[in-house]
Amino acid sequence: MRQAWANKEFELYYQPQVRLADGRITGAEALIRWNHPTLGVVSPAVFLPALEAGLLAVPVGEWILRSACEQAAQWQNTGCDEFRIGVNLFAAQFRMRDFAEMVESALEDFSLPAHSLELEITENIILRNEQRIMEPLRHLRSLGVGIAFDDFGTGYASLSLLKDYPVTRLKIDRSFVSGVERSKKDEVIIEAVIRLANGFNLQVTAEGIETREQESLMRHYVCDEGQGYLYGRPMPAHEFTERYISSLNRQADVLKHK
């Protein structure tokens, strides 16, 4: 892992996030990939657990954040003013005393508006860092940074955490979305999560959408956004630019000349 970091073998891929009401791309989630010199692109399931638990978590986490902010700012500068970037956090990052300052610095260095960044945290991160996490998250939220509760519904403490943390978005775990066509129970859970989010005035993203039927059901329950292979797999920045950013700019040009 250290050699991979030293050799700059890590790369960020981006998966599109779509507004379900009209199908428009609203942003992307930045996801780390390892370009191994002989094995090719290594699945994050293989290396992420070791990375998160090791000493590289903090420097790699900072690199992910800064690289994602820089890329989002570049896309915004091409005309995608409202483009939002989602960044996953490692638990180790909350052991940094200057975590919030590091995020602020990334936003300032690349002139990215705070509301264009969304930090994704899991229940496990919160439970392992409960005393450390509240203050920096509240501070960042006060600046306008979004806070997404990732993999929502898979943990036992999810509901109690909602009222205490400055969350702005719930991301419904893909395990519920993948079964929604066959399981009435999954459908009921998804409907309940969306109603709950509405009660807290939160946005909702359904992860793992792969079929039009799943998309239709999410739209039926007025889920705000979707993410999954139906819209695109995670891809390198240059491919994301070609497939999505260029089309967004064309849409913007059409609207300007109407």
N, C-alpha and C positions, 0 to 999 in steps of 0.2 A: 504493500500500500504506500509506504514512504517513497519507494522508487517511482511509483506511478505519479505521485504528487510532484516529485522532483523533476520528472520527465514531462510534466504538463500533459498527461494522458487523460485527464478529466475534461469533460465538455458538457455544456448545458444544452439540453433539448427542450423544446417548447410544445406544449399541447394546448390547442385552442379551447377557449371557453365561449359559449354561444348563448345569446339571449333568446329564450325559447319563444317569446312572443312574435319575433320577426326574423329569427335566424341570423342576426347580425353578430359578428365576432366582437366581443367586448374586451377580451384580454387573453392571457395565456398563463399556464402554470410552468414555472421553470423546474426542470427535473435533471438531476445529475446522471451522467453516463460515463463509463470508463472505456476508452478506446485502447484496448490491449494490443500491443504490437503484433502478437501472434494469434490471439483468440478472437480478435475483432471486438465488437461492442459487447461488453459484459453486462448481463442483467443486474440491475440494482439490488435485486433480492439476494444476489451472491455476495456483494461487497458492502452494502449499506450497513448491516448490523455491526460489522467489524469497524467500519469507519466511524459510526456514531459513538461506539464505546471506546475508541482509541484517542490518542493525543492529537490526532489531526482534525478532530471534529471542529474545533474552534477556527483554525486558519482556513479550512476548506469551507466551513459555513460562511465565513466572512467573504471569501472569494465568490461563493454562489450568490450572495446578496449583492455584492458590488457589480458582478458581471451581469446579473439580471437587471439591475437598475440602469446600468449603462446601455444595455440592449433596448430596454423599454424606452429610454430617453431618445435613442436613435430612431426608433419607430415613430415616436411622437413627433419628432422633428421632420418626418416625411409627410406629416399631415394627419396622423392618427391621434388627435389631441386627447381623446378620452380613453386611450388604451391603458389597461390595468395589468400589472404583473403580479403573480402569486409566487411567494417564496416559502418553502418549507424550512422550519427551524430545527436544529438539533438541541437536545436537552442541555448539552455542555455549554451552549452559548449563553444560557441564563446564569451560568456561574461566573460570567464576566461582569465585573463591576461597571464597565463602561459600555454594556450592550446597547442601551438606548442611544448613547452618543455615537456609537459606531454606525447605527442605522441612520441617524440624522446626518452624519458625515457623508454617507453614500448618497443620500438624497441631494445634499448640497453640491457635492462634487460633480454630479451628472445633471444637475438642474432638473431633477424629476420631482413633480409635485407630490406631496405626501399622500394625497388621496389616490394616487396612481399605483401605490404599493399596498399589497395585501399580504400580511404574514400569516402563514398557516401553522397552527399548533394542534397537537393531539392531546387527548385526555391524559395519556401516559406522561407527557412532558409536564403538564400542569401538576399532576400528583407527585412527581419526583422533585418539583421545584416550587412548591406552593408558596413558600415564604419569599422566594426571590423574584417570582415572576410578576406579581401584581403591580408593583410600582413602575417598572419599565413599560409594561403593556399599557397602563393607564396614561403614562406620559406620551407614548407614541400615538395612542388613540387621540389624545388632546391636540396633537399636531395635524391629525387627519388621516393617519395610517389606518388601513382596515385590518381587522383581526378575524380570521376565519377559523372556525372550530372544525378540524378535518376529521374524516371517518366518523361522523356523528352517528350515534345509535349503537355503537359496538361496545361501549364501556358502561360500567355500572353507575358511574358518578356523573354522567353527562348532564342530567337535568339540574342537579344542585349547583353545578359549575356555571350554568347559564346566568343565574341571577347575580353572581359575584364578579364575573370577569367581563371586560369591555368588548364583548364579541359583537361583530357586525354581520357575520355570515355563518350559516351552517352548511356544511358539505355532507350530503347524505351518502353514507358508505355504499360502495358499489355492490356489496353483498345483498342489499335490499333491492337495488335497482335491477340487478341481473335476474332476480326471481319474481319480479312484479307481474310478468305475463302469466306465470303458472301458479303463483301463491297469493291467495286472497289476504293472508296474514301480512305479507310484505307490502301489499297495496295499502292495507289499513295503517301499517306503521308509517309509510311515506306520507299518507294523508295527515296523520297525527303530527308528524314532524313539521310539515308545512304550516299547519294550523298553529302549532306552538311557536314557530318562528314569526308568524304574523302577529301573534300576541306580544312578542318581544320587539316587534318592529325590525326584524332581521331579514336580510336577503337569504335565499336558499339556492344552492347549486346541487344538482343531482350528478354524481360521479358514475362513470362506467356505462353510459348510454351507448348501446350498440345497435339497436333496431329502431325503426320508425314507430313501432308499436310502443316501445318503452318511452320514446320521445312524446308520443301522443298522450300517454297516460300522465307523464310529468306535466305536460301543458294543461291537461284537464284539471289537475289539482293546483294549477297556477304556481308551479315552480318557476323561479325567476330565470335560472340559467342551467345549462347542461354542459357536460364534459364527457368525452369518451370516444371510442373508435369510430362511431358514426360520423363524427365531425373531423376526426383526424388523429392519427397516432402521434406520440411525441416525436419531434423532428428537429434537426439542426436549424440554427437561426437563418441561414441563407435559404433553406427550403421553406421555412415558415414565411419568410419575406415574399418569396415568389408566389406561394399558394394563397396567402391571406392578406398581407399588408398591401400588396399592389392592388388587390380587388377592393380593399377598404378605401384606398385613395381614389380609385375610379368612382366609387359610390359617392365620395365626398365631392368630387369634381362635378358630377351630374347634379347633385343637390345645389351647388353654388350657382349653376347656370340655369336653373329652373326659373 
